[in-house]
């Protein structure tokens, strides 16, 4: 096997591993969203308003 073919093989394995990790993360994100009942929690609101933002209590209305 030439150096070029080895480099292509290594790059292919890395690309495949990245794709598999991406798919695993998307499935985990979907499971977390389902566990929250479909609600999205904005991280910026959590930073600004604390845990009450996740419960929709950041205003007094």
C-alpha positions as semicolon CSV with decimal commas, in nm:
position;residue;x (nm);y (nm);z (nm)
1;X;0,000;0,000;0,000
2;X;0,136;0,342;-0,095
3;X;0,156;0,641;0,138
4;X;-0,123;0,812;-0,054
5;X;-0,357;0,517;-0,019
6;X;-0,279;0,496;0,353
7;X;-0,355;0,867;0,392
8;X;-0,687;0,826;0,208
9;X;-0,773;0,528;0,428
10;X;-0,691;0,717;0,749
11;X;-0,888;1,022;0,635
12;X;-1,183;0,801;0,545
13;X;-1,180;0,635;0,886
14;X;-1,168;0,975;1,059
15;X;-1,453;1,106;0,846
16;X;-1,661;0,797;0,917
17;X;-1,594;0,825;1,291
18;X;-1,699;1,191;1,287
19;X;-2,019;1,103;1,103
20;X;-2,102;0,826;1,350
21;X;-2,039;1,060;1,646
22;X;-2,265;1,322;1,485
23;X;-2,549;1,072;1,441
24;X;-2,512;0,950;1,800
25;X;-2,523;1,308;1,931
26;X;-2,833;1,395;1,725
27;X;-3,014;1,087;1,859
28;X;-2,914;1,180;2,216
29;X;-3,036;1,537;2,162
30;X;-3,370;1,406;2,035
31;X;-3,403;1,187;2,344
32;X;-3,330;1,483;2,572
33;X;-3,587;1,697;2,390
34;X;-3,845;1,420;2,426
35;X;-3,765;1,389;2,798
36;X;-3,840;1,761;2,839
37;X;-4,179;1,716;2,676
38;X;-4,074;1,888;2,354
39;X;-3,974;2,213;2,522
40;X;-3,659;2,389;2,412
41;X;-3,465;2,561;2,689
42;X;-3,270;2,866;2,571
43;X;-2,929;2,856;2,737
44;X;-2,895;3,236;2,715
45;X;-3,210;3,272;2,927
46;X;-3,073;3,026;3,182
47;X;-2,756;3,231;3,213
48;X;-2,946;3,560;3,248
49;X;-3,244;3,449;3,457
50;X;-3,137;3,129;3,633
51;X;-3,333;2,806;3,656
52;X;-3,666;2,993;3,665
53;X;-3,622;3,064;3,292
54;X;-3,658;2,695;3,218
55;X;-3,993;2,699;3,395
56;X;-4,118;3,010;3,211
57;X;-4,107;3,228;3,525
58;X;-3,863;3,499;3,414
59;X;-4,133;3,770;3,412
60;X;-4,403;3,861;3,662
61;X;-4,688;3,833;3,410
